[in-house]
Amino acid sequence: MLAVPITRLTQLLHDVRGCSICTGLPLGPRPLLQGSATSRILIAGQAPGRRTHESGIPFDDMSGKRLRSWLGIDRETFYDAGRIAILPMGFCYPGTGKSGDLPPRKECAPAWRDRLLQAMPGIELTVLIGSYAQRWHLGARCGRSLASTVSDWERFWPDLVPLPHPSPRNVGWLQKNPHVEQELLPALRRQVQVLLR
Ligand code: SF4
């Protein structure tokens, strides 16, 4: 019987899930990510929180609920790796500091990100959640603040879409930046529907 060939991405995902590069992770390594060679939309987030670390499911929290509503999709679609990839800037829960979750571990993106992205050639839309993902994916095109990058969203359209974090704590920020809910999110929902057809 012929052996089923292991694709480059399958091997990479296997390797990432066994990764222990970072020392000092408060709950140990538990990389949370999904994706396939056919994924068309990439969610580039920050890093798992404690709750999602414990459940083992990325965006399995209030932020995820809000993100799915921003994208106009249900849970089943969101977790369909054949269509949607989820690659945070750090795959493991980094711990919590005085003002919330710590930044994604800086070891993670250089170790894995380029190779994973190269193995996902079907990505047509990358949703950049928060400043870490925006700095990595936009490079010199990133604005001086998250607000300026997000307000400039049409510059990057339709391949890259910068967003604030969907945390309920950002309700005040969204009220001060009404163009996000009035213009950016409706355009994003339409684009997501086109890509998921
Ligand atoms: S955060 Fe990334 S580099 Fe660090 S242990 Fe987890 S998967 Fe490995």
Residues whose N, C-alpha, C, O or C-beta is under 5 A from the ligand:
A	BS01	SF4	V16 C19 S20 I21 C22 P29 P31 G90 F91 C92 R105 E107 C108 A111
